[in-house]
Amino acid sequence: MLFGGCLSTDTTISLRQDGSGTVELVYLIDRQAWETGVFDESDAARPVPVSRRDFDRAVLQVEGLRLRSHRIVRDDDLVTVTARITFADVDSLRAFLGADLLDVRLSESDGHWRQVIAAGRGDPRAQELARSLEGYEMRFLLTPPRPVVSGSAGAVAGAATASFAVSLSDIVTAADPILWEVRW
């Protein structure tokens, strides 16, 4: 999913041993982009769900999801959209985040999270687009059922959580896939 140069995201996932948990999505949208209608509910091509109705529709498409809360806060520079969603199991989480992008394995003693953040089909020559996306990023925080043992960037052994961040400019220019892996 590619967003224009007007959006940063925070995705926080709490995963329990039985595969259930919560996802909190926070979109930080430039106020100017918001006011120009880029995220208007009547625009079917908007890049992400923003309204309560958008999120209600999204969770109804996947069995095992439930929208727990939704909030939009406007200030001088930003519009912050926050949605908290519960998932009943790993399958519903994968369906929501993209089944082909996420692999989660749980066992009694350990677990593994592997998420494709970007497919890596970006064009390294897309410098103009990359410059327009500078300052915008996607951030992820995972709280697995056990302490983190290892992982790619952002994972710290023994920590209760693992984090990962990538700039949108890196996503559009990445020739290779950008992956996030965590083991616990």
Sequence and secondary structure as in RCSB ss.txt:
>XXXX:A:sequence
MLFGGCLSTDTTISLRQDGSGTVELVYLIDRQAWETGVFDESDAARPVPVSRRDFDRAVLQVEGLRLRSHRIVRD
DDLVTVTARITFADVDSLRAFLGADLLDVRLSESDGHWRQVIAAGRGDPRAQELARSLEGYEMRFLLTPPRPVVS
GSAGAVAGAATASFAVSLSDIVTAADPILWEVRW
>XXXX:A:secstr
    TTEEEEEEEEE TTS EEEEEEEEEEHHHHHTTTT TT TT SS  SHHHHHHHHHTSTTEEEEEEEEEE 
SSEEEEEEEEEESSHHHHHHHH TTTEEEEE SS EEEEEEEE S   TT HHHHHHTTT EEEEEEE SS   E
ESTT  TT S EEEEEEHHHHHH SS EEEEEE 
